[in-house]
Amino acid sequence: MNKLYYSGILFLIITVFLSAQGKDEGFNPDLDYAQVVYVNAFETSKGVWRFDVTLRHNDEGWNHYATSWQVVNPETMEILSERVLAHPHVDEQPFTRSQGTIKIPPTLSEVLVRAKCQRHGFGGQEIIVPLVSGETSLYKVTVSR
């Protein structure tokens, strides 16, 4: 077999491993970008979810702070829910905020949770969350089915 074949296999293995970890390594780890550090997802009723999302960001005050987090369809990038953060969290890092009654189509097997700040937008750590019961260092998912 040639080197290209083995390179392709190696790339596939690494991609599957990173996906299974729920984390995209292509993010900017600088705390000037809002980082999603943990997600607790709980299906409250069939197709309706509550997300508790923990963020870390170098909030400096009203001119530079994490302004929201989103639950997104990773295939289409359609925003399923957005939790707006109304004020800076300068002295509360990391911090967790929740949002309930998030309707997720039954055709989705996973969602992407991402956060943004008003100055740098998106670009920090995002977490892929599978919609099946389980737990890793990045997320915990509880399904009521």
Secondary structure, DSSP 4 states (H G I P E B T S, - for coil): --HHHHHHHHHHHHHHHHHHHTB-TTS---TTS-EEEEEEEEEEETTEEEEEEEEE----BTTB-EEEEEEE-TTT--EEEEEE--S--TTS-SEEEEEEEEE--TT-SEEEEEEEETTTBS-S--EEEESSSEE-SSEEEE---
